[in-house]
Amino acid sequence: MVSVLMATDREDRHFNDTFFAYAQNGAFAGVPELFKEQRGLSHAVRDIEDVTAPVKGKTIIVFQRAAELPVSLIEPDKSVVLVDSSKGELLSIVSASGLPAITCGMSNKDTVTLSSMDDDSAVVDLRRSITGFDGIVIEPQEIPARCKRAPHRFALMAAAAVRLLSGTMRAGKEKSDADALYYH
């Protein structure tokens, strides 16, 4: 199981709708209530502020708003932070924590970015190889996303990264509909 800790604005419906719509397509099975831990699924989703006891195993922190990173409560060698690179203060917090990070944003320096986006589609671009929690190296690739409306950019990039890291989406060898992201 992968724990996903959310340091996001609970009131940002655009972010929440985008992240959970894309992430649940193959990764999360029916997240009925945002930020509540879901048992028996491939992921446990919690707000970062609700973490008071040690989190064992693989952990992904979706870092979009300033918060204290629970470094003492997670296993750093089994954790990664997905950070919104457009927010400089977040990059400083992650750097000071010593946790490995994957930057998501629109800069050429980011690991996950968007190569295109319009009203009904987007393409998430993995610019550098990353290693999934299963030890498989995920090579740079583009991942198509179909949309009903323009998605929240960071949420879309973070959802794709969660799915790639946790092994619930593998694109690159042969593209198939199963490796696309959908916003229903």
MDTraj code that builds the backbone (N, CA, C; nanometers):
import mdtraj as md
import numpy as np

residues = "MET VAL SER VAL LEU MET ALA THR ASP ARG GLU ASP ARG HIS PHE ASN ASP THR PHE PHE ALA TYR ALA GLN ASN GLY ALA PHE ALA GLY VAL PRO GLU LEU PHE LYS GLU GLN ARG GLY LEU SER HIS ALA VAL ARG ASP ILE GLU ASP VAL THR ALA PRO VAL LYS GLY LYS THR ILE ILE VAL PHE GLN ARG ALA ALA GLU LEU PRO VAL SER LEU ILE GLU PRO ASP LYS SER VAL VAL LEU VAL ASP SER SER LYS GLY GLU LEU LEU SER ILE VAL SER ALA SER GLY LEU PRO ALA ILE THR CYS GLY MET SER ASN LYS ASP THR VAL THR LEU SER SER MET ASP ASP ASP SER ALA VAL VAL ASP LEU ARG ARG SER ILE THR GLY PHE ASP GLY ILE VAL ILE GLU PRO GLN GLU ILE PRO ALA ARG CYS LYS ARG ALA PRO HIS ARG PHE ALA LEU MET ALA ALA ALA ALA VAL ARG LEU LEU SER GLY THR MET ARG ALA GLY LYS GLU LYS SER ASP ALA ASP ALA LEU TYR TYR HIS".split()
xyz = np.array([
    [0.0838, -0.1176, 0.0000],
    [0.0000, 0.0000, 0.0000],
    [0.0884, 0.1241, 0.0000],
    [0.0446, 0.2259, -0.0705],
    [0.1139, 0.3541, -0.0747],
    [0.0294, 0.4548, 0.0019],
    [0.0916, 0.5262, 0.0945],
    [0.0225, 0.6349, 0.1639],
    [0.0443, 0.7630, 0.0856],
    [-0.0630, 0.8360, 0.0610],
    [-0.0549, 0.9646, -0.0066],
    [-0.0963, 1.0705, 0.0943],
    [-0.0014, 1.1568, 0.1294],
    [-0.0270, 1.2644, 0.2247],
    [-0.0455, 1.3926, 0.1455],
    [-0.1557, 1.4608, 0.1702],
    [-0.1925, 1.5793, 0.0927],
    [-0.1655, 1.7068, 0.1716],
    [-0.0779, 1.7916, 0.1213],
    [-0.0576, 1.9258, 0.1762],
    [-0.1110, 2.0217, 0.0701],
    [-0.2435, 2.0271, 0.0635],
    [-0.3125, 2.1070, -0.0374],
    [-0.4226, 2.1870, 0.0308],
    [-0.4800, 2.2777, -0.0430],
    [-0.5898, 2.3583, 0.0087],
    [-0.7182, 2.2758, 0.0010],
    [-0.7721, 2.2387, 0.1155],
    [-0.8937, 2.1564, 0.1191],
    [-1.0110, 2.2220, 0.0475],
    [-1.0116, 2.3536, 0.0420],
    [-1.1233, 2.4266, -0.0177],
    [-1.1089, 2.4458, -0.1688],
    [-0.9946, 2.4087, -0.2260],
    [-0.9715, 2.4279, -0.3687],
    [-1.0369, 2.3133, -0.4455],
    [-1.1623, 2.3321, -0.4806],
    [-1.2387, 2.2265, -0.5482],
    [-1.1786, 2.1916, -0.6843],
    [-1.1242, 2.2907, -0.7554],
    [-1.0648, 2.2639, -0.8862],
    [-0.9470, 2.1665, -0.8706],
    [-0.8591, 2.1911, -0.7723],
    [-0.7484, 2.0994, -0.7469],
    [-0.8015, 1.9612, -0.7082],
    [-0.8889, 1.9565, -0.6081],
    [-0.9405, 1.8285, -0.5580],
    [-1.0121, 1.7493, -0.6662],
    [-1.0995, 1.8157, -0.7426],
    [-1.1717, 1.7454, -0.8491],
    [-1.0752, 1.6878, -0.9511],
    [-0.9765, 1.7672, -0.9929],
    [-0.8799, 1.7201, -1.0922],
    [-0.7952, 1.6063, -1.0369],
    [-0.7351, 1.6249, -0.9192],
    [-0.6450, 1.5232, -0.8652],
    [-0.7161, 1.3898, -0.8484],
    [-0.8298, 1.3890, -0.7813],
    [-0.8963, 1.2621, -0.7540],
    [-0.9584, 1.2001, -0.8778],
    [-1.0042, 1.2811, -0.9722],
    [-1.0589, 1.2248, -1.0960],
    [-0.9512, 1.1501, -1.1737],
    [-0.8333, 1.2096, -1.1869],
    [-0.7270, 1.1435, -1.2622],
    [-0.6587, 1.0343, -1.1814],
    [-0.6363, 1.0565, -1.0549],
    [-0.5672, 0.9573, -0.9734],
    [-0.6526, 0.8334, -0.9529],
    [-0.7830, 0.8506, -0.9428],
    [-0.8675, 0.7358, -0.9137],
    [-0.8867, 0.6486, -1.0368],
    [-0.8553, 0.6987, -1.1539],
    [-0.8634, 0.6193, -1.2760],
    [-0.7527, 0.5133, -1.2724],
    [-0.7777, 0.4047, -1.2002],
    [-0.6817, 0.2958, -1.1933],
    [-0.6007, 0.2936, -1.0658],
    [-0.5894, 0.4035, -0.9952],
    [-0.5061, 0.4059, -0.8760],
    [-0.5889, 0.4068, -0.7482],
    [-0.6853, 0.4954, -0.7417],
    [-0.7706, 0.5027, -0.6238],
    [-0.9081, 0.4489, -0.6631],
    [-0.9633, 0.3655, -0.5792],
    [-1.0954, 0.3112, -0.6082],
    [-1.1985, 0.3870, -0.5271],
    [-1.2726, 0.4750, -0.5913],
    [-1.3816, 0.5476, -0.5282],
    [-1.3449, 0.6161, -0.3991],
    [-1.2940, 0.7347, -0.4064],
    [-1.2599, 0.8101, -0.2867],
    [-1.3842, 0.8908, -0.2506],
    [-1.4717, 0.8355, -0.1650],
    [-1.5999, 0.9002, -0.1400],
    [-1.5898, 1.0306, -0.0629],
    [-1.4914, 1.0425, 0.0217],
    [-1.4777, 1.1648, 0.1002],
    [-1.3315, 1.2049, 0.0987],
    [-1.3053, 1.3262, 0.0520],
    [-1.1670, 1.3710, 0.0385],
    [-1.0962, 1.3748, 0.1726],
    [-0.9675, 1.3417, 0.1703],
    [-0.8771, 1.3525, 0.2838],
    [-0.9098, 1.2581, 0.3992],
    [-0.9893, 1.1566, 0.3767],
    [-1.0144, 1.0560, 0.4793],
    [-0.9369, 0.9307, 0.4399],
    [-0.8764, 0.8649, 0.5378],
    [-0.8005, 0.7439, 0.5065],
    [-0.8962, 0.6371, 0.4555],
    [-0.8591, 0.5744, 0.3472],
    [-0.9397, 0.4688, 0.2870],
    [-0.8694, 0.3357, 0.3119],
    [-0.9360, 0.2426, 0.3742],
    [-0.8751, 0.1132, 0.4054],
    [-0.9100, 0.0103, 0.2966],
    [-0.8198, -0.0826, 0.2755],
    [-0.8429, -0.1890, 0.1806],
    [-0.8204, -0.1478, 0.0354],
    [-0.7667, -0.0296, 0.0129],
    [-0.7384, 0.0155, -0.1225],
    [-0.5882, 0.0122, -0.1450],
    [-0.5478, 0.0427, -0.2667],
    [-0.4046, 0.0426, -0.2959],
    [-0.3364, 0.1667, -0.2403],
    [-0.4144, 0.2655, -0.1985],
    [-0.3603, 0.3897, -0.1437],
    [-0.4408, 0.4312, -0.0214],
    [-0.3738, 0.4893, 0.0758],
    [-0.4411, 0.5524, 0.1889],
    [-0.4172, 0.7015, 0.1742],
    [-0.5229, 0.7786, 0.1674],
    [-0.5122, 0.9222, 0.1438],
    [-0.5470, 0.9974, 0.2711],
    [-0.4558, 1.0851, 0.3157],
    [-0.4790, 1.1644, 0.4367],
    [-0.4254, 1.3044, 0.4188],
    [-0.4853, 1.3977, 0.4895],
    [-0.4305, 1.5317, 0.4942],
    [-0.3042, 1.5257, 0.5787],
    [-0.2016, 1.5971, 0.5387],
    [-0.0728, 1.5932, 0.6081],
    [-0.0848, 1.6370, 0.7543],
    [-0.1784, 1.7270, 0.7834],
    [-0.1953, 1.7751, 0.9201],
    [-0.2577, 1.6703, 1.0124],
    [-0.3159, 1.5650, 0.9545],
    [-0.3756, 1.4584, 1.0340],
    [-0.2754, 1.3493, 1.0717],
    [-0.1520, 1.3608, 1.0248],
    [-0.0500, 1.2590, 1.0517],
    [0.0127, 1.2870, 1.1882],
    [-0.0171, 1.1990, 1.2841],
    [0.0388, 1.2139, 1.4188],
    [0.1145, 1.0893, 1.4629],
    [0.0945, 0.9792, 1.3921],
    [0.1631, 0.8540, 1.4246],
    [0.2497, 0.8152, 1.3048],
    [0.3504, 0.7324, 1.3274],
    [0.4378, 0.6921, 1.2164],
    [0.3606, 0.6301, 1.0997],
    [0.4017, 0.6663, 0.9797],
    [0.3465, 0.6116, 0.8567],
    [0.4502, 0.5136, 0.8041],
    [0.4164, 0.3871, 0.8020],
    [0.5105, 0.2838, 0.7583],
    [0.5001, 0.2613, 0.6080],
    [0.6121, 0.2370, 0.5462],
    [0.6152, 0.1999, 0.4057],
    [0.6209, 0.3169, 0.3104],
    [0.5775, 0.2895, 0.1895],
    [0.5876, 0.3837, 0.0785],
    [0.4951, 0.5028, 0.1002],
    [0.5514, 0.6231, 0.0837],
    [0.4741, 0.7450, 0.1077],
    [0.5017, 0.8476, -0.0009],
    [0.3940, 0.9049, -0.0541],
    [0.4032, 1.0149, -0.1495],
    [0.3378, 1.1353, -0.0826],
    [0.4102, 1.2461, -0.0786],
    [0.3549, 1.3697, -0.0243],
    [0.3268, 1.4638, -0.1407],
    [0.2003, 1.5015, -0.1569],
    [0.1607, 1.5983, -0.2592],
    [0.1658, 1.7342, -0.1905],
    [0.2646, 1.8159, -0.2307],
    [0.3001, 1.9369, -0.1569],
    [0.2681, 2.0615, -0.2392],
    [0.1510, 2.1209, -0.2112],
    [0.1076, 2.2387, -0.2843],
    [0.0946, 2.3621, -0.1952],
    [0.0901, 2.3420, -0.0630],
    [0.0834, 2.4556, 0.0289],
    [0.1827, 2.4328, 0.1421],
    [0.2327, 2.5415, 0.1980],
    [0.3331, 2.5320, 0.3035],
    [0.2767, 2.4556, 0.4231],
    [0.3516, 2.3585, 0.4682],
    [0.3160, 2.2778, 0.5843],
    [0.4444, 2.2138, 0.6352],
    [0.4417, 2.1710, 0.7593],
    [0.5580, 2.1011, 0.8126],
    [0.5598, 1.9592, 0.7559],
    [0.6732, 1.9203, 0.6992],
    [0.6862, 1.7847, 0.6468],
    [0.7135, 1.6901, 0.7639],
    [0.6359, 1.5828, 0.7772],
    [0.6495, 1.4926, 0.8918],
    [0.7671, 1.3962, 0.8771],
    [0.8871, 1.4495, 0.8625],
    [1.0057, 1.3681, 0.8351],
    [1.0266, 1.2605, 0.9408],
    [1.0008, 1.2920, 1.0674],
    [1.0228, 1.1939, 1.1744],
    [0.9143, 1.0864, 1.1774],
    [0.8052, 1.1057, 1.1036],
    [0.6951, 1.0096, 1.1063],
    [0.6864, 0.9226, 0.9815],
    [0.7757, 0.9443, 0.8855],
    [0.7766, 0.8634, 0.7642],
    [0.9128, 0.7982, 0.7472],
    [0.9210, 0.7051, 0.6543],
    [1.0471, 0.6398, 0.6232],
    [1.1071, 0.7125, 0.5014],
    [1.2068, 0.7997, 0.5251],
    [1.2601, 0.8822, 0.4158],
    [1.3080, 0.8033, 0.2945],
    [1.3626, 0.6843, 0.3155],
    [1.4116, 0.6053, 0.2027],
    [1.2984, 0.5403, 0.1227],
    [1.1741, 0.5495, 0.1717],
    [1.0578, 0.4951, 0.1019],
    [0.9574, 0.6055, 0.0704],
    [1.0052, 0.7296, 0.0663],
    [0.9153, 0.8437, 0.0490],
    [0.9638, 0.9360, -0.0608],
    [0.8700, 1.0097, -0.1178],
    [0.9022, 1.1114, -0.2184],
    [0.8005, 1.2243, -0.2051],
    [0.8463, 1.3457, -0.2320],
    [0.7596, 1.4636, -0.2285],
    [0.7362, 1.5106, -0.3712],
    [0.6096, 1.5273, -0.4080],
    [0.5735, 1.5888, -0.5353],
    [0.5462, 1.7345, -0.5044],
    [0.6330, 1.8220, -0.5525],
    [0.6263, 1.9627, -0.5115],
    [0.5893, 2.0526, -0.6287],
    [0.5010, 2.1480, -0.6009],
    [0.4615, 2.2496, -0.6974],
    [0.5766, 2.3488, -0.7098],
    [0.6504, 2.3414, -0.8191],
    [0.7720, 2.4213, -0.8339],
    [0.7450, 2.5697, -0.8547],
    [0.6204, 2.6072, -0.8785],
    [0.5898, 2.7491, -0.8963],
    [0.5897, 2.8240, -0.7636],
    [0.6002, 2.7493, -0.6553],
    [0.5985, 2.8103, -0.5224],
    [0.7349, 2.7916, -0.4571],
    [0.8182, 2.8964, -0.4672],
    [0.9565, 2.8914, -0.4192],
    [0.9705, 2.8524, -0.2741],
    [0.8784, 2.8970, -0.1881],
    [0.8889, 2.8636, -0.0458],
    [0.8742, 2.7126, -0.0234],
    [0.7983, 2.6447, -0.1091],
    [0.7836, 2.4992, -0.0954],
    [0.9137, 2.4285, -0.1313],
    [0.9807, 2.4767, -0.2341],
    [1.1089, 2.4173, -0.2727],
    [1.2099, 2.4289, -0.1595],
    [1.2096, 2.5414, -0.0894],
    [1.3007, 2.5609, 0.0244],
    [1.2690, 2.4645, 0.1379],
    [1.1403, 2.4452, 0.1660],
    [1.0992, 2.3533, 0.2733],
    [1.1421, 2.2111, 0.2401],
    [1.1188, 2.1693, 0.1166],
    [1.1552, 2.0326, 0.0758],
    [1.3060, 2.0153, 0.0798],
    [1.3795, 2.1126, 0.0308],
    [1.5258, 2.1055, 0.0310],
    [1.5790, 2.0904, 0.1735],
    [1.5247, 2.1673, 0.2667],
    [1.5696, 2.1614, 0.4061],
    [1.5346, 2.0281, 0.4722],
    [1.4298, 1.9613, 0.4231],
    [1.3862, 1.8349, 0.4841],
    [1.4791, 1.7189, 0.4495],
    [1.5479, 1.7289, 0.3371],
    [1.6330, 1.6190, 0.2928],
    [1.5577, 1.5073, 0.2227],
    [1.4275, 1.5205, 0.2067],
    [1.3486, 1.4174, 0.1386],
    [1.3678, 1.4280, -0.0125],
    [1.3643, 1.3141, -0.0824],
    [1.3729, 1.3206, -0.2280],
    [1.2484, 1.3881, -0.2835],
    [1.2654, 1.4642, -0.3898],
    [1.1537, 1.5400, -0.4458],
    [1.1471, 1.5226, -0.5967],
    [1.0247, 1.5314, -0.6469],
    [0.9981, 1.5372, -0.7903],
    [0.9232, 1.6681, -0.8121],
    [0.9826, 1.7556, -0.8925],
    [0.9181, 1.8846, -0.9169],
    [0.8153, 1.8714, -1.0287],
    [0.7029, 1.9372, -1.0064],
    [0.5948, 1.9406, -1.1041],
    [0.5661, 2.0867, -1.1357],
    [0.5729, 2.1239, -1.2615],
    [0.5485, 2.2621, -1.2988],
    [0.5736, 2.2835, -1.4460],
    [0.5762, 2.4086, -1.4855],
    [0.5855, 2.4430, -1.6264],
    [0.7257, 2.4852, -1.6706],
    [0.8257, 2.4644, -1.5864],
    [0.9629, 2.5016, -1.6191],
    [1.0354, 2.3861, -1.6879],
    [1.1349, 2.4183, -1.7686],
    [1.2180, 2.3151, -1.8308],
    [1.2966, 2.2357, -1.7266],
    [1.3115, 2.2904, -1.6069],
    [1.3847, 2.2224, -1.5000],
    [1.2998, 2.1189, -1.4275],
    [1.1676, 2.1212, -1.4464],
    [1.0791, 2.0298, -1.3746],
    [1.0858, 1.8883, -1.4301],
    [1.0660, 1.7915, -1.3423],
    [1.0646, 1.6509, -1.3833],
    [0.9332, 1.6153, -1.4514],
    [0.8223, 1.6653, -1.3974],
    [0.6905, 1.6412, -1.4562],
    [0.6340, 1.7765, -1.4991],
    [0.5918, 1.7847, -1.6241],
    [0.5364, 1.9092, -1.6766],
    [0.4248, 1.8755, -1.7746],
    [0.3703, 1.9760, -1.8376],
    [0.2709, 1.9562, -1.9428],
    [0.3330, 1.9994, -2.0743],
    [0.3241, 1.9150, -2.1764],
    [0.3769, 1.9547, -2.3068],
    [0.2698, 2.0229, -2.3899],
    [0.1425, 1.9978, -2.3556],
    [0.0338, 2.0701, -2.4223],
    [-0.0912, 2.0600, -2.3364],
    [-0.1833, 2.1565, -2.3584],
    [-0.3099, 2.1538, -2.2870],
    [-0.4090, 2.2420, -2.3610],
    [-0.5296, 2.1891, -2.3806],
    [-0.6382, 2.2708, -2.4327],
    [-0.7654, 2.2338, -2.3571],
    [-0.8815, 2.2719, -2.4074],
    [-1.0059, 2.2528, -2.3328],
    [-1.0440, 2.1073, -2.3099],
    [-1.0076, 2.0168, -2.4019],
    [-1.0504, 1.8785, -2.3847],
    [-0.9370, 1.7762, -2.3779],
    [-0.8139, 1.8235, -2.3743],
    [-0.7029, 1.7287, -2.3616],
    [-0.5778, 1.7986, -2.3093],
    [-0.4886, 1.7170, -2.2575],
    [-0.3585, 1.7647, -2.2109],
    [-0.2602, 1.6496, -2.2276],
    [-0.1325, 1.6819, -2.2284],
    [-0.0291, 1.5788, -2.2342],
    [0.0681, 1.6054, -2.1204],
    [0.0765, 1.5090, -2.0275],
    [0.1710, 1.5169, -1.9163],
    [0.3040, 1.4648, -1.9690],
    [0.4103, 1.5376, -1.9401],
    [0.5425, 1.5046, -1.9912],
    [0.6358, 1.4694, -1.8750],
    [0.6773, 1.3431, -1.8682],
    [0.7796, 1.3012, -1.7716],
    [0.9127, 1.3272, -1.8410],
    [0.9860, 1.4292, -1.7946],
    [1.1077, 1.4738, -1.8633],
    [1.2323, 1.3947, -1.8260],
    [1.2336, 1.3341, -1.7089],
    [1.3496, 1.2581, -1.6628],
    [1.3039, 1.1232, -1.6084],
    [1.3933, 1.0273, -1.6125],
    [1.3632, 0.8961, -1.5548],
    [1.3417, 0.9091, -1.4046],
    [1.2453, 0.8333, -1.3548],
    [1.2236, 0.8213, -1.2107],
    [1.2123, 0.6730, -1.1793],
    [1.2344, 0.6373, -1.0555],
    [1.2227, 0.4978, -1.0152],
    [1.0965, 0.4807, -0.9341],
    [1.0117, 0.3886, -0.9782],
    [0.8871, 0.3602, -0.9078],
    [0.9145, 0.2873, -0.7776],
    [0.8138, 0.2802, -0.6933],
    [0.8285, 0.2106, -0.5654],
    [0.8554, 0.0618, -0.5836],
    [0.8230, 0.0077, -0.7012],
    [0.8505, -0.1336, -0.7285],
    [0.9921, -0.1553, -0.7821],
    [1.0724, -0.0474, -0.7898],
    [1.2105, -0.0578, -0.8359],
    [1.2278, -0.0459, -0.9856],
    [1.1188, -0.0357, -1.0592],
    [1.1269, -0.0242, -1.2045],
    [1.1566, 0.1204, -1.2428],
    [1.2547, 0.1373, -1.3322],
    [1.2894, 0.2708, -1.3816],
    [1.1852, 0.3094, -1.4864],
    [1.1265, 0.4259, -1.4673],
    [1.0247, 0.4770, -1.5583],
    [1.0926, 0.5810, -1.6463],
    [1.1013, 0.5512, -1.7731],
    [1.1718, 0.6370, -1.8683],
    [1.0872, 0.7588, -1.9044],
    [1.1514, 0.8664, -1.9514],
    [1.0762, 0.9836, -1.9960],
    [0.9715, 0.9430, -2.0998],
    [0.8558, 1.0067, -2.0898],
    [0.7446, 0.9721, -2.1779],
    [0.6374, 1.0796, -2.1703],
    [0.5473, 1.0752, -2.2648],
    [0.4312, 1.1637, -2.2634],
    [0.3082, 1.0791, -2.2359],
    [0.2182, 1.1325, -2.1530],
    [0.0969, 1.0610, -2.1124],
    [-0.0232, 1.1470, -2.1501],
    [-0.1080, 1.0975, -2.2402],
    [-0.2248, 1.1754, -2.2798],
    [-0.3299, 1.1789, -2.1695],
    [-0.3995, 1.2904, -2.1607],
    [-0.5086, 1.3054, -2.0645],
    [-0.6275, 1.3666, -2.1368],
    [-0.7428, 1.3050, -2.1210],
    [-0.8658, 1.3590, -2.1798],
    [-0.9412, 1.4336, -2.0719],
    [-1.0010, 1.5444, -2.1078],
    [-1.0635, 1.6322, -2.0089],
    [-1.2044, 1.6718, -2.0511],
    [-1.2894, 1.6959, -1.9522],
    [-1.4193, 1.7574, -1.9779],
    [-1.4057, 1.9088, -1.9768],
    [-1.3110, 1.9564, -1.8950],
    [-1.2811, 2.0990, -1.8857],
    [-1.1334, 2.1113, -1.8511],
    [-1.0805, 2.2307, -1.8605],
    [-0.9383, 2.2497, -1.8329],
    [-0.9059, 2.2036, -1.6909],
    [-0.8102, 2.1120, -1.6763],
    [-0.7757, 2.0613, -1.5428],
    [-0.6849, 2.1573, -1.4664],
    [-0.6778, 2.1389, -1.3374],
    [-0.5807, 2.2098, -1.2536],
    [-0.4436, 2.1526, -1.2906],
    [-0.3526, 2.2358, -1.3332],
    [-0.2243, 2.1874, -1.3862],
    [-0.1453, 2.1035, -1.2873],
    [-0.1205, 2.1569, -1.1661],
    [-0.0406, 2.0815, -1.0695],
    [-0.1111, 1.9521, -1.0300],
    [-0.2423, 1.9560, -1.0131],
    [-0.3163, 1.8353, -0.9750],
    [-0.3027, 1.7266, -1.0808],
    [-0.3105, 1.7640, -1.2069],
    [-0.2959, 1.6671, -1.3154],
    [-0.1559, 1.6066, -1.3150],
    [-0.0535, 1.6905, -1.3010],
    [0.0845, 1.6406, -1.2988],
    [0.1080, 1.5512, -1.1774],
    [0.0576, 1.5905, -1.0608],
    [0.0747, 1.5119, -0.9385],
    [0.0028, 1.3780, -0.9492],
    [-0.1179, 1.3768, -1.0041],
    [-0.1926, 1.2513, -1.0196],
    [-0.1175, 1.1547, -1.1109],
    [-0.0624, 1.2059, -1.2207],
    [0.0154, 1.1203, -1.3105],
    [0.1385, 1.0653, -1.2390],
    [0.2063, 1.1489, -1.1624],
    [0.3259, 1.1042, -1.0893],
    [0.2899, 0.9988, -0.9844],
    [0.1797, 1.0160, -0.9131],
    [0.1354, 0.9161, -0.8145],
    [0.1131, 0.7827, -0.8836],
    [0.0459, 0.7851, -0.9960],
    [0.0171, 0.6606, -1.0680],
    [0.1447, 0.5960, -1.1217],
    [0.2376, 0.6756, -1.1736],
    [0.3632, 0.6197, -1.2235],
    [0.4461, 0.5607, -1.1104],
    [0.4621, 0.6350, -1.0018],
    [0.5439, 0.5886, -0.8887],
    [0.4879, 0.4622, -0.8246],
    [0.3561, 0.4536, -0.8157],
    [0.2939, 0.3397, -0.7481],
    [0.2724, 0.2207, -0.8409],
    [0.3041, 0.2366, -0.9689],
    [0.2941, 0.1242, -1.0612],
    [0.1548, 0.0979, -1.1130],
    [0.0615, 0.1904, -1.0929],
    [-0.0749, 0.1687, -1.1415],
    [-0.0932, 0.2173, -1.2843],
    [0.0104, 0.2766, -1.3410],
    [0.0075, 0.3184, -1.4809],
    [0.1492, 0.3057, -1.5337],
    [0.1630, 0.2316, -1.6394],
    [0.2932, 0.2209, -1.7046],
    [0.2724, 0.2449, -1.8522],
    [0.3238, 0.3550, -1.9010],
    [0.3187, 0.3838, -2.0435],
    [0.4605, 0.3775, -2.0971],
    [0.4754, 0.3833, -2.2262],
    [0.6092, 0.3896, -2.2827],
    [0.6382, 0.2783, -2.3791],
    [0.6131, 0.1523, -2.3421],
    [0.6427, 0.0426, -2.4340],
    [0.5413, 0.0438, -2.5475],
    [0.4166, 0.0188, -2.5143],
    [0.3091, 0.0259, -2.6124],
    [0.1995, 0.1105, -2.5517],
    [0.1635, 0.2160, -2.6192],
    [0.0580, 0.3025, -2.5677],
    [-0.0755, 0.2302, -2.5798],
    [-0.1570, 0.2434, -2.4784],
    [-0.2906, 0.1860, -2.4828],
    [-0.3841, 0.2781, -2.4059],
    [-0.5140, 0.2576, -2.4225],
    [-0.6106, 0.3387, -2.3488],
    [-0.5924, 0.3239, -2.1987],
    [-0.5423, 0.2095, -2.1539],
    [-0.5226, 0.1875, -2.0105],
    [-0.4155, 0.2795, -1.9538],
    [-0.3268, 0.3301, -2.0388],
    [-0.2189, 0.4165, -1.9927],
    [-0.2480, 0.5646, -2.0135],
    [-0.3705, 0.5967, -2.0471],
    [-0.4103, 0.7366, -2.0598],
    [-0.4801, 0.7787, -1.9315],
    [-0.4881, 0.9076, -1.9101],
    [-0.5596, 0.9623, -1.7958],
    [-0.6926, 1.0165, -1.8434],
    [-0.7978, 0.9946, -1.7667],
    [-0.9301, 1.0404, -1.8056],
    [-0.9939, 1.1194, -1.6927],
    [-1.0608, 1.2243, -1.7271],
    [-1.1353, 1.3063, -1.6315],
    [-1.2812, 1.2921, -1.6694],
    [-1.3544, 1.2110, -1.5935],
    [-1.4958, 1.1822, -1.6244],
    [-1.5879, 1.2812, -1.5606],
])
top = md.Topology()
chain = top.add_chain()
for i, resn in enumerate(residues, 1):
    res = top.add_residue(resn, chain, resSeq=i)
    for name in ("N", "CA", "C"):
        top.add_atom(name, md.element.get_by_symbol(name[0]), res)
traj = md.Trajectory(xyz[None], top)
